[in-house]
Amino acid sequence: MSTDHKNIDLLQRFIENEKNAKRWTIMSVSLFCLLAFAIIFLAGKLKKEQKENESLKLALAQATLIKADSTNEALASQNNKLASSNANYDSLQEITNSLLINLAELKKAKPGEDVVSNNDSLINKATREKIKKLITPASIKEMQEKEIKYTVFIQFTKDYNDLAKKLQQGWQNQYICPEPEIVSKNSFDPVVRYFYDIDRQEAMKLAGMVQRQIRLPVNVSFVKMKAPKKQIEVWLGKYQPQTTEQIFKKYDINKDMLEQKKQ
């Protein structure tokens, strides 16, 4: 009888162990499935975020290229307008100077006569007075000197403010040298630019003068564009590479927005 009870106990224990084993197996399989689903879900989410990041990068690249292309077109159009304006200005200036010099010669030959018309329908009084001042010997001499002298424009970054003014003052007698112009948005190495082959020697001469002042190499560069004759540009600066923040700012890119998208 006791043996039967022992057998029954063993059988019950066996059955309980089987149930526990099945229970643990089911729990393990369920946990494994949950982990598998979680991994699949995270992988899908990561892939989706990667696609969104790629789309954002593509959109930013497209926006940048569109903006750069638009800017280039605007600059090209502006350069064409400036070239046309410069050509017209040069032509008109030459004609005007020639007429004024001829009037001055005529006045010199006939000092008692009024060489400028007094007919108000042809030319008003204010313009007549201006012409009379322009055909004086002193004005004609200055005009003729300008035709001989080079015009030198100085562009500089803020670190070269003092040198730009010093060069401008020192070149006044030798060149026509307008007030130097500061350049704040770009950086560049020192360079002297000329626009006609015959001006190369003068450009090299100016580069030598600048080089002795700053004790740094100064490039001499030929620029193929329409510009007035006997004109040279002196650029004083030191090239500084742009930071990422400066590039973002230049193209109106919001860095915070990019960081949020990455997260």
C-alpha atoms as an extended CHARMM CRD file, in Angstrom:
* protein
*
       263  EXT
         1         1  MET       CA              0.0000000000        0.0000000000        0.0000000000  PROA      1               0.0000000000
         2         2  SER       CA              2.8400000000        2.3560000000        0.9350000000  PROA      2               0.0000000000
         3         3  THR       CA              4.5180000000        1.4670000000       -2.3120000000  PROA      3               0.0000000000
         4         4  ASP       CA              1.4180000000        2.5440000000       -4.2640000000  PROA      4               0.0000000000
         5         5  HSD       CA              1.3850000000        5.8790000000       -2.4350000000  PROA      5               0.0000000000
         6         6  LYS       CA              5.0490000000        6.4250000000       -3.3090000000  PROA      6               0.0000000000
         7         7  ASN       CA              4.4010000000        5.6830000000       -6.9500000000  PROA      7               0.0000000000
         8         8  ILE       CA              1.4840000000        8.0860000000       -7.0050000000  PROA      8               0.0000000000
         9         9  ASP       CA              3.6400000000       10.8310000000       -5.4290000000  PROA      9               0.0000000000
        10        10  LEU       CA              6.3830000000       10.2600000000       -7.9500000000  PROA      10              0.0000000000
        11        11  LEU       CA              3.8650000000       10.3920000000      -10.8070000000  PROA      11              0.0000000000
        12        12  GLN       CA              2.3730000000       13.6390000000       -9.4740000000  PROA      12              0.0000000000
        13        13  ARG       CA              5.8490000000       15.1680000000       -9.1190000000  PROA      13              0.0000000000
        14        14  PHE       CA              6.6880000000       14.0930000000      -12.6650000000  PROA      14              0.0000000000
        15        15  ILE       CA              3.4910000000       15.6710000000      -13.9570000000  PROA      15              0.0000000000
        16        16  GLU       CA              4.2280000000       18.9150000000      -12.0450000000  PROA      16              0.0000000000
        17        17  ASN       CA              7.7710000000       19.0000000000      -13.4140000000  PROA      17              0.0000000000
        18        18  GLU       CA              6.4340000000       18.5240000000      -16.9390000000  PROA      18              0.0000000000
        19        19  LYS       CA              3.9650000000       21.3700000000      -16.4210000000  PROA      19              0.0000000000
        20        20  ASN       CA              6.7280000000       23.6470000000      -15.0410000000  PROA      20              0.0000000000
        21        21  ALA       CA              9.0020000000       22.7740000000      -17.9450000000  PROA      21              0.0000000000
        22        22  LYS       CA              6.2430000000       23.5800000000      -20.4540000000  PROA      22              0.0000000000
        23        23  ARG       CA              5.4860000000       26.8170000000      -18.6190000000  PROA      23              0.0000000000
        24        24  TRP       CA              9.1410000000       27.9230000000      -18.7170000000  PROA      24              0.0000000000
        25        25  THR       CA              9.4140000000       26.9100000000      -22.3500000000  PROA      25              0.0000000000
        26        26  ILE       CA              6.3540000000       28.9720000000      -23.2730000000  PROA      26              0.0000000000
        27        27  MET       CA              7.6830000000       31.9550000000      -21.2760000000  PROA      27              0.0000000000
        28        28  SER       CA             11.1240000000       31.6790000000      -22.9200000000  PROA      28              0.0000000000
        29        29  VAL       CA              9.6320000000       31.4220000000      -26.4190000000  PROA      29              0.0000000000
        30        30  SER       CA              7.3060000000       34.3880000000      -25.7020000000  PROA      30              0.0000000000
        31        31  LEU       CA             10.1980000000       36.4670000000      -24.3860000000  PROA      31              0.0000000000
        32        32  PHE       CA             12.3140000000       35.5580000000      -27.4100000000  PROA      32              0.0000000000
        33        33  CYS       CA              9.4530000000       36.5460000000      -29.7320000000  PROA      33              0.0000000000
        34        34  LEU       CA              9.0110000000       39.8550000000      -27.9140000000  PROA      34              0.0000000000
        35        35  LEU       CA             12.7310000000       40.5700000000      -28.2270000000  PROA      35              0.0000000000
        36        36  ALA       CA             12.6590000000       39.6240000000      -31.9120000000  PROA      36              0.0000000000
        37        37  PHE       CA              9.6830000000       41.9280000000      -32.5430000000  PROA      37              0.0000000000
        38        38  ALA       CA             11.4200000000       44.7320000000      -30.6030000000  PROA      38              0.0000000000
        39        39  ILE       CA             14.5900000000       44.3320000000      -32.6860000000  PROA      39              0.0000000000
        40        40  ILE       CA             12.5850000000       44.3050000000      -35.9320000000  PROA      40              0.0000000000
        41        41  PHE       CA             10.6460000000       47.4000000000      -34.8070000000  PROA      41              0.0000000000
        42        42  LEU       CA             13.8200000000       49.2930000000      -33.8380000000  PROA      42              0.0000000000
        43        43  ALA       CA             15.5100000000       48.2880000000      -37.0840000000  PROA      43              0.0000000000
        44        44  GLY       CA             12.5400000000       49.5780000000      -39.0590000000  PROA      44              0.0000000000
        45        45  LYS       CA             12.4940000000       52.8150000000      -37.0830000000  PROA      45              0.0000000000
        46        46  LEU       CA             16.2220000000       53.2960000000      -37.5960000000  PROA      46              0.0000000000
        47        47  LYS       CA             15.8590000000       52.6610000000      -41.3170000000  PROA      47              0.0000000000
        48        48  LYS       CA             12.9950000000       55.1660000000      -41.4680000000  PROA      48              0.0000000000
        49        49  GLU       CA             15.0910000000       57.8000000000      -39.6440000000  PROA      49              0.0000000000
        50        50  GLN       CA             17.9840000000       57.1400000000      -42.0040000000  PROA      50              0.0000000000
        51        51  LYS       CA             15.6690000000       57.6930000000      -44.9600000000  PROA      51              0.0000000000
        52        52  GLU       CA             14.3720000000       60.9110000000      -43.3720000000  PROA      52              0.0000000000
        53        53  ASN       CA             17.9460000000       62.1010000000      -42.7790000000  PROA      53              0.0000000000
        54        54  GLU       CA             18.8610000000       61.2850000000      -46.3620000000  PROA      54              0.0000000000
        55        55  SER       CA             15.7720000000       63.1450000000      -47.5740000000  PROA      55              0.0000000000
        56        56  LEU       CA             16.6780000000       66.1300000000      -45.3880000000  PROA      56              0.0000000000
        57        57  LYS       CA             20.2620000000       66.1450000000      -46.6500000000  PROA      57              0.0000000000
        58        58  LEU       CA             19.0060000000       65.9290000000      -50.2290000000  PROA      58              0.0000000000
        59        59  ALA       CA             16.5160000000       68.7530000000      -49.6390000000  PROA      59              0.0000000000
        60        60  LEU       CA             19.2160000000       70.9320000000      -48.0690000000  PROA      60              0.0000000000
        61        61  ALA       CA             21.6140000000       70.1790000000      -50.9070000000  PROA      61              0.0000000000
        62        62  GLN       CA             18.9420000000       71.0140000000      -53.4740000000  PROA      62              0.0000000000
        63        63  ALA       CA             18.0060000000       74.2240000000      -51.6510000000  PROA      63              0.0000000000
        64        64  THR       CA             21.6900000000       75.2280000000      -51.4510000000  PROA      64              0.0000000000
        65        65  LEU       CA             22.2890000000       74.4960000000      -55.1230000000  PROA      65              0.0000000000
        66        66  ILE       CA             19.1420000000       76.3820000000      -56.1620000000  PROA      66              0.0000000000
        67        67  LYS       CA             20.1560000000       79.3740000000      -54.0440000000  PROA      67              0.0000000000
        68        68  ALA       CA             23.7450000000       79.2700000000      -55.3320000000  PROA      68              0.0000000000
        69        69  ASP       CA             22.5230000000       78.9690000000      -58.9230000000  PROA      69              0.0000000000
        70        70  SER       CA             20.1480000000       81.8820000000      -58.4550000000  PROA      70              0.0000000000
        71        71  THR       CA             22.9440000000       83.9550000000      -56.9140000000  PROA      71              0.0000000000
        72        72  ASN       CA             25.3070000000       83.0770000000      -59.7630000000  PROA      72              0.0000000000
        73        73  GLU       CA             22.7010000000       84.0850000000      -62.3270000000  PROA      73              0.0000000000
        74        74  ALA       CA             22.0980000000       87.3690000000      -60.5270000000  PROA      74              0.0000000000
        75        75  LEU       CA             25.8450000000       88.0310000000      -60.3580000000  PROA      75              0.0000000000
        76        76  ALA       CA             26.3040000000       87.1660000000      -64.0240000000  PROA      76              0.0000000000
        77        77  SER       CA             23.4710000000       89.5030000000      -64.9630000000  PROA      77              0.0000000000
        78        78  GLN       CA             24.9100000000       92.2330000000      -62.7500000000  PROA      78              0.0000000000
        79        79  ASN       CA             28.3880000000       91.7550000000      -64.2570000000  PROA      79              0.0000000000
        80        80  ASN       CA             26.9330000000       92.0870000000      -67.7500000000  PROA      80              0.0000000000
        81        81  LYS       CA             25.1320000000       95.2780000000      -66.7640000000  PROA      81              0.0000000000
        82        82  LEU       CA             28.2920000000       96.6660000000      -65.1440000000  PROA      82              0.0000000000
        83        83  ALA       CA             30.3830000000       95.7670000000      -68.1760000000  PROA      83              0.0000000000
        84        84  SER       CA             27.8850000000       97.4810000000      -70.4530000000  PROA      84              0.0000000000
        85        85  SER       CA             27.7530000000      100.5260000000      -68.1510000000  PROA      85              0.0000000000
        86        86  ASN       CA             31.5470000000      100.7230000000      -67.9870000000  PROA      86              0.0000000000
        87        87  ALA       CA             31.8120000000      100.5270000000      -71.7560000000  PROA      87              0.0000000000
        88        88  ASN       CA             29.1960000000      103.2510000000      -72.2050000000  PROA      88              0.0000000000
        89        89  TYR       CA             30.8300000000      105.3890000000      -69.5250000000  PROA      89              0.0000000000
        90        90  ASP       CA             34.2770000000      105.0650000000      -71.1100000000  PROA      90              0.0000000000
        91        91  SER       CA             32.9060000000      105.9800000000      -74.5260000000  PROA      91              0.0000000000
        92        92  LEU       CA             30.9520000000      108.9750000000      -73.2260000000  PROA      92              0.0000000000
        93        93  GLN       CA             33.8900000000      110.1310000000      -71.1070000000  PROA      93              0.0000000000
        94        94  GLU       CA             36.2400000000      110.0540000000      -74.0840000000  PROA      94              0.0000000000
        95        95  ILE       CA             33.7540000000      111.9960000000      -76.2270000000  PROA      95              0.0000000000
        96        96  THR       CA             33.1360000000      114.5550000000      -73.4620000000  PROA      96              0.0000000000
        97        97  ASN       CA             36.8520000000      115.0700000000      -72.7990000000  PROA      97              0.0000000000
        98        98  SER       CA             37.5180000000      115.4820000000      -76.5030000000  PROA      98              0.0000000000
        99        99  LEU       CA             34.7550000000      118.1010000000      -76.8450000000  PROA      99              0.0000000000
       100       100  LEU       CA             35.9190000000      120.0240000000      -73.7660000000  PROA      100             0.0000000000
       101       101  ILE       CA             39.5310000000      120.0590000000      -74.9590000000  PROA      101             0.0000000000
       102       102  ASN       CA             38.4040000000      121.3050000000      -78.3870000000  PROA      102             0.0000000000
       103       103  LEU       CA             36.3220000000      124.0440000000      -76.7640000000  PROA      103             0.0000000000
       104       104  ALA       CA             39.3140000000      125.0380000000      -74.6340000000  PROA      104             0.0000000000
       105       105  GLU       CA             41.5350000000      125.2460000000      -77.7260000000  PROA      105             0.0000000000
       106       106  LEU       CA             38.8920000000      127.3100000000      -79.5030000000  PROA      106             0.0000000000
       107       107  LYS       CA             38.6240000000      129.6650000000      -76.5050000000  PROA      107             0.0000000000
       108       108  LYS       CA             42.4080000000      129.9940000000      -76.4730000000  PROA      108             0.0000000000
       109       109  ALA       CA             42.4100000000      130.8740000000      -80.1730000000  PROA      109             0.0000000000
       110       110  LYS       CA             39.5090000000      133.3430000000      -79.8300000000  PROA      110             0.0000000000
       111       111  PRO       CA             39.6790000000      134.6480000000      -76.2450000000  PROA      111             0.0000000000
       112       112  GLY       CA             37.1710000000      137.4520000000      -76.8780000000  PROA      112             0.0000000000
       113       113  GLU       CA             34.3920000000      135.1760000000      -78.1340000000  PROA      113             0.0000000000
       114       114  ASP       CA             31.9120000000      133.0960000000      -76.1240000000  PROA      114             0.0000000000
       115       115  VAL       CA             32.4930000000      129.5690000000      -77.4080000000  PROA      115             0.0000000000
       116       116  VAL       CA             29.5230000000      128.1360000000      -75.4540000000  PROA      116             0.0000000000
       117       117  SER       CA             26.0980000000      128.7270000000      -77.0110000000  PROA      117             0.0000000000
       118       118  ASN       CA             23.8050000000      131.1690000000      -75.1800000000  PROA      118             0.0000000000
       119       119  ASN       CA             20.6910000000      129.6060000000      -76.7030000000  PROA      119             0.0000000000
       120       120  ASP       CA             18.5740000000      128.3150000000      -73.7940000000  PROA      120             0.0000000000
       121       121  SER       CA             16.7530000000      125.9040000000      -76.0820000000  PROA      121             0.0000000000
       122       122  LEU       CA             20.0410000000      124.1220000000      -76.8000000000  PROA      122             0.0000000000
       123       123  ILE       CA             21.6900000000      124.2880000000      -73.3820000000  PROA      123             0.0000000000
       124       124  ASN       CA             20.4980000000      125.6810000000      -70.0680000000  PROA      124             0.0000000000
       125       125  LYS       CA             22.3340000000      128.3360000000      -68.0740000000  PROA      125             0.0000000000
       126       126  ALA       CA             23.5560000000      126.0050000000      -65.2880000000  PROA      126             0.0000000000
       127       127  THR       CA             25.1410000000      123.6560000000      -67.8250000000  PROA      127             0.0000000000
       128       128  ARG       CA             26.7530000000      126.5930000000      -69.6560000000  PROA      128             0.0000000000
       129       129  GLU       CA             28.3830000000      127.7780000000      -66.4460000000  PROA      129             0.0000000000
       130       130  LYS       CA             29.6220000000      124.2660000000      -65.6780000000  PROA      130             0.0000000000
       131       131  ILE       CA             31.1550000000      123.9230000000      -69.1480000000  PROA      131             0.0000000000
       132       132  LYS       CA             32.8840000000      127.3020000000      -68.7780000000  PROA      132             0.0000000000
       133       133  LYS       CA             34.5350000000      126.0700000000      -65.5560000000  PROA      133             0.0000000000
       134       134  LEU       CA             35.5540000000      122.8080000000      -67.1920000000  PROA      134             0.0000000000
       135       135  ILE       CA             37.3510000000      124.4810000000      -70.1260000000  PROA      135             0.0000000000
       136       136  THR       CA             39.6370000000      126.6080000000      -67.9730000000  PROA      136             0.0000000000
       137       137  PRO       CA             43.3700000000      125.8480000000      -68.4280000000  PROA      137             0.0000000000
       138       138  ALA       CA             43.6150000000      124.3030000000      -64.9340000000  PROA      138             0.0000000000
       139       139  SER       CA             40.6590000000      121.9420000000      -65.5510000000  PROA      139             0.0000000000
       140       140  ILE       CA             41.9480000000      120.9200000000      -68.9770000000  PROA      140             0.0000000000
       141       141  LYS       CA             45.3940000000      120.2140000000      -67.5210000000  PROA      141             0.0000000000
       142       142  GLU       CA             43.8510000000      118.0040000000      -64.8190000000  PROA      142             0.0000000000
       143       143  MET       CA             41.7520000000      116.2060000000      -67.4370000000  PROA      143             0.0000000000
       144       144  GLN       CA             44.8020000000      115.5000000000      -69.5920000000  PROA      144             0.0000000000
       145       145  GLU       CA             46.7490000000      114.2600000000      -66.5720000000  PROA      145             0.0000000000
       146       146  LYS       CA             43.9380000000      111.8380000000      -65.7650000000  PROA      146             0.0000000000
       147       147  GLU       CA             44.1920000000      110.3890000000      -69.2380000000  PROA      147             0.0000000000
       148       148  ILE       CA             47.8590000000      109.6320000000      -68.5480000000  PROA      148             0.0000000000
       149       149  LYS       CA             47.6380000000      108.4380000000      -64.9120000000  PROA      149             0.0000000000
       150       150  TYR       CA             46.5420000000      105.0050000000      -63.7490000000  PROA      150             0.0000000000
       151       151  THR       CA             43.5000000000      104.6800000000      -61.5070000000  PROA      151             0.0000000000
       152       152  VAL       CA             44.1950000000      102.3930000000      -58.5400000000  PROA      152             0.0000000000
       153       153  PHE       CA             41.3480000000      101.0820000000      -56.4020000000  PROA      153             0.0000000000
       154       154  ILE       CA             42.2030000000       99.6380000000      -52.9760000000  PROA      154             0.0000000000
       155       155  GLN       CA             39.9890000000       96.9940000000      -51.3370000000  PROA      155             0.0000000000
       156       156  PHE       CA             40.9470000000       95.7810000000      -47.8620000000  PROA      156             0.0000000000
       157       157  THR       CA             39.8420000000       93.7240000000      -44.8580000000  PROA      157             0.0000000000
       158       158  LYS       CA             39.6270000000       95.3600000000      -41.4290000000  PROA      158             0.0000000000
       159       159  ASP       CA             43.1440000000       94.2240000000      -40.3840000000  PROA      159             0.0000000000
       160       160  TYR       CA             44.6380000000       96.3260000000      -43.2010000000  PROA      160             0.0000000000
       161       161  ASN       CA             42.7680000000       99.5630000000      -42.5590000000  PROA      161             0.0000000000
       162       162  ASP       CA             45.8630000000      101.6040000000      -41.6280000000  PROA      162             0.0000000000
       163       163  LEU       CA             47.9540000000      100.2620000000      -44.5140000000  PROA      163             0.0000000000
       164       164  ALA       CA             45.1740000000      100.9570000000      -47.0390000000  PROA      164             0.0000000000
       165       165  LYS       CA             44.9930000000      104.5980000000      -45.9710000000  PROA      165             0.0000000000
       166       166  LYS       CA             48.7770000000      104.9010000000      -45.9380000000  PROA      166             0.0000000000
       167       167  LEU       CA             49.0940000000      103.5380000000      -49.4860000000  PROA      167             0.0000000000
       168       168  GLN       CA             46.2440000000      105.7420000000      -50.7340000000  PROA      168             0.0000000000
       169       169  GLN       CA             47.8870000000      108.8740000000      -49.3420000000  PROA      169             0.0000000000
       170       170  GLY       CA             51.3080000000      107.8910000000      -50.6720000000  PROA      170             0.0000000000
       171       171  TRP       CA             49.9980000000      107.1940000000      -54.1870000000  PROA      171             0.0000000000
       172       172  GLN       CA             47.9920000000      110.4130000000      -54.6080000000  PROA      172             0.0000000000
       173       173  ASN       CA             50.6230000000      112.1920000000      -56.7090000000  PROA      173             0.0000000000
       174       174  GLN       CA             51.4980000000      109.2230000000      -58.8770000000  PROA      174             0.0000000000
       175       175  TYR       CA             48.0530000000      107.6660000000      -59.3630000000  PROA      175             0.0000000000
       176       176  ILE       CA             44.3760000000      108.5480000000      -59.2150000000  PROA      176             0.0000000000
       177       177  CYS       CA             43.6040000000      106.6890000000      -56.0080000000  PROA      177             0.0000000000
       178       178  PRO       CA             40.0410000000      106.9750000000      -54.6130000000  PROA      178             0.0000000000
       179       179  GLU       CA             39.1280000000      106.3150000000      -50.9720000000  PROA      179             0.0000000000
       180       180  PRO       CA             39.9090000000      102.6620000000      -50.0580000000  PROA      180             0.0000000000
       181       181  GLU       CA             36.9070000000      100.3430000000      -49.7110000000  PROA      181             0.0000000000
       182       182  ILE       CA             36.5560000000       97.8330000000      -46.8460000000  PROA      182             0.0000000000
       183       183  VAL       CA             35.4450000000       94.2590000000      -47.6650000000  PROA      183             0.0000000000
       184       184  SER       CA             33.7600000000       92.5620000000      -44.7060000000  PROA      184             0.0000000000
       185       185  LYS       CA             32.0220000000       89.4670000000      -46.1380000000  PROA      185             0.0000000000
       186       186  ASN       CA             34.9400000000       87.7220000000      -47.8820000000  PROA      186             0.0000000000
       187       187  SER       CA             38.5340000000       86.8660000000      -47.0790000000  PROA      187             0.0000000000
       188       188  PHE       CA             41.3620000000       86.7080000000      -49.6010000000  PROA      188             0.0000000000
       189       189  ASP       CA             45.1360000000       86.7200000000      -49.9580000000  PROA      189             0.0000000000
       190       190  PRO       CA             46.8650000000       89.9390000000      -51.1180000000  PROA      190             0.0000000000
       191       191  VAL       CA             46.6360000000       90.3460000000      -54.8740000000  PROA      191             0.0000000000
       192       192  VAL       CA             46.9630000000       93.0310000000      -57.5590000000  PROA      192             0.0000000000
       193       193  ARG       CA             44.4970000000       92.6480000000      -60.4380000000  PROA      193             0.0000000000
       194       194  TYR       CA             44.8310000000       94.1130000000      -63.9310000000  PROA      194             0.0000000000
       195       195  PHE       CA             42.5420000000       93.8820000000      -66.9640000000  PROA      195             0.0000000000
       196       196  TYR       CA             44.7180000000       94.5900000000      -70.0300000000  PROA      196             0.0000000000
       197       197  ASP       CA             48.0530000000       93.0340000000      -71.0320000000  PROA      197             0.0000000000
       198       198  ILE       CA             49.6680000000       96.4550000000      -71.3830000000  PROA      198             0.0000000000
       199       199  ASP       CA             48.9810000000       97.1140000000      -67.6760000000  PROA      199             0.0000000000
       200       200  ARG       CA             50.9030000000       94.0560000000      -66.4180000000  PROA      200             0.0000000000
       201       201  GLN       CA             54.1400000000       95.9420000000      -65.7590000000  PROA      201             0.0000000000
       202       202  GLU       CA             52.3460000000       98.6200000000      -63.7340000000  PROA      202             0.0000000000
       203       203  ALA       CA             50.4930000000       95.9170000000      -61.7750000000  PROA      203             0.0000000000
       204       204  MET       CA             53.7970000000       94.1840000000      -60.9530000000  PROA      204             0.0000000000
       205       205  LYS       CA             55.2390000000       97.5160000000      -59.8530000000  PROA      205             0.0000000000
       206       206  LEU       CA             52.3110000000       98.0520000000      -57.4610000000  PROA      206             0.0000000000
       207       207  ALA       CA             52.5960000000       94.4740000000      -56.1760000000  PROA      207             0.0000000000
       208       208  GLY       CA             56.2480000000       95.1170000000      -55.3370000000  PROA      208             0.0000000000
       209       209  MET       CA             55.3150000000       98.2600000000      -53.3910000000  PROA      209             0.0000000000
       210       210  VAL       CA             52.6580000000       96.3820000000      -51.3990000000  PROA      210             0.0000000000
       211       211  GLN       CA             54.9560000000       93.4160000000      -50.7830000000  PROA      211             0.0000000000
       212       212  ARG       CA             57.6150000000       95.6500000000      -49.2450000000  PROA      212             0.0000000000
       213       213  GLN       CA             54.9810000000       97.0020000000      -46.8400000000  PROA      213             0.0000000000
       214       214  ILE       CA             53.3480000000       93.7510000000      -45.6760000000  PROA      214             0.0000000000
       215       215  ARG       CA             56.4110000000       91.4670000000      -46.1210000000  PROA      215             0.0000000000
       216       216  LEU       CA             54.2080000000       88.7600000000      -47.6360000000  PROA      216             0.0000000000
       217       217  PRO       CA             53.9370000000       87.4260000000      -51.2050000000  PROA      217             0.0000000000
       218       218  VAL       CA             51.5460000000       89.4600000000      -53.3700000000  PROA      218             0.0000000000
       219       219  ASN       CA             50.0920000000       87.7460000000      -56.4230000000  PROA      219             0.0000000000
       220       220  VAL       CA             49.5940000000       89.5590000000      -59.7240000000  PROA      220             0.0000000000
       221       221  SER       CA             46.4400000000       88.3400000000      -61.4630000000  PROA      221             0.0000000000
       222       222  PHE       CA             44.9970000000       89.0350000000      -64.9190000000  PROA      222             0.0000000000
       223       223  VAL       CA             41.1890000000       89.2380000000      -64.8220000000  PROA      223             0.0000000000
       224       224  LYS       CA             39.3290000000       88.8820000000      -68.0990000000  PROA      224             0.0000000000
       225       225  MET       CA             36.4400000000       91.3070000000      -67.7670000000  PROA      225             0.0000000000
       226       226  LYS       CA             35.3410000000       94.6260000000      -69.1860000000  PROA      226             0.0000000000
       227       227  ALA       CA             36.8750000000       97.4480000000      -67.1700000000  PROA      227             0.0000000000
       228       228  PRO       CA             37.9970000000      101.0120000000      -67.8580000000  PROA      228             0.0000000000
       229       229  LYS       CA             41.4600000000      101.3010000000      -69.3740000000  PROA      229             0.0000000000
       230       230  LYS       CA             44.4830000000      102.0300000000      -67.1490000000  PROA      230             0.0000000000
       231       231  GLN       CA             42.6520000000      100.7180000000      -64.0670000000  PROA      231             0.0000000000
       232       232  ILE       CA             44.2280000000       98.4250000000      -61.4620000000  PROA      232             0.0000000000
       233       233  GLU       CA             42.8280000000       96.9280000000      -58.2530000000  PROA      233             0.0000000000
       234       234  VAL       CA             44.8590000000       96.2670000000      -55.0940000000  PROA      234             0.0000000000
       235       235  TRP       CA             43.3160000000       93.7680000000      -52.6380000000  PROA      235             0.0000000000
       236       236  LEU       CA             44.7780000000       93.7260000000      -49.1130000000  PROA      236             0.0000000000
       237       237  GLY       CA             43.8230000000       90.7980000000      -46.8960000000  PROA      237             0.0000000000
       238       238  LYS       CA             44.6230000000       87.3640000000      -45.5180000000  PROA      238             0.0000000000
       239       239  TYR       CA             42.5460000000       84.3080000000      -46.4540000000  PROA      239             0.0000000000
       240       240  GLN       CA             40.6170000000       82.7470000000      -43.5530000000  PROA      240             0.0000000000
       241       241  PRO       CA             38.7470000000       79.4410000000      -44.2080000000  PROA      241             0.0000000000
       242       242  GLN       CA             35.0590000000       79.6030000000      -43.3130000000  PROA      242             0.0000000000
       243       243  THR       CA             33.7500000000       77.6390000000      -40.3270000000  PROA      243             0.0000000000
       244       244  THR       CA             30.7210000000       75.3460000000      -40.5660000000  PROA      244             0.0000000000
       245       245  GLU       CA             28.6630000000       77.9180000000      -38.6570000000  PROA      245             0.0000000000
       246       246  GLN       CA             29.6280000000       80.6500000000      -41.1330000000  PROA      246             0.0000000000
       247       247  ILE       CA             28.6240000000       78.4490000000      -44.0780000000  PROA      247             0.0000000000
       248       248  PHE       CA             25.2660000000       77.6200000000      -42.4140000000  PROA      248             0.0000000000
       249       249  LYS       CA             24.6840000000       81.3200000000      -41.8060000000  PROA      249             0.0000000000
       250       250  LYS       CA             25.6380000000       82.1760000000      -45.3820000000  PROA      250             0.0000000000
       251       251  TYR       CA             22.9850000000       79.8160000000      -46.7940000000  PROA      251             0.0000000000
       252       252  ASP       CA             20.3560000000       80.3700000000      -44.0440000000  PROA      252             0.0000000000
       253       253  ILE       CA             20.6360000000       76.7880000000      -42.7650000000  PROA      253             0.0000000000
       254       254  ASN       CA             19.2780000000       76.2230000000      -39.2380000000  PROA      254             0.0000000000
       255       255  LYS       CA             21.8190000000       74.0920000000      -37.3400000000  PROA      255             0.0000000000
       256       256  ASP       CA             19.3830000000       73.3900000000      -34.4520000000  PROA      256             0.0000000000
       257       257  MET       CA             16.8910000000       71.9530000000      -36.9170000000  PROA      257             0.0000000000
       258       258  LEU       CA             19.5360000000       69.5670000000      -38.2410000000  PROA      258             0.0000000000
       259       259  GLU       CA             20.4210000000       68.4180000000      -34.6970000000  PROA      259             0.0000000000
       260       260  GLN       CA             16.7440000000       67.7230000000      -33.8860000000  PROA      260             0.0000000000
       261       261  LYS       CA             16.3140000000       65.6880000000      -37.0500000000  PROA      261             0.0000000000
       262       262  LYS       CA             19.3520000000       63.5740000000      -36.1480000000  PROA      262             0.0000000000
       263       263  GLN       CA             17.7930000000       62.7570000000      -32.7700000000  PROA      263             0.0000000000
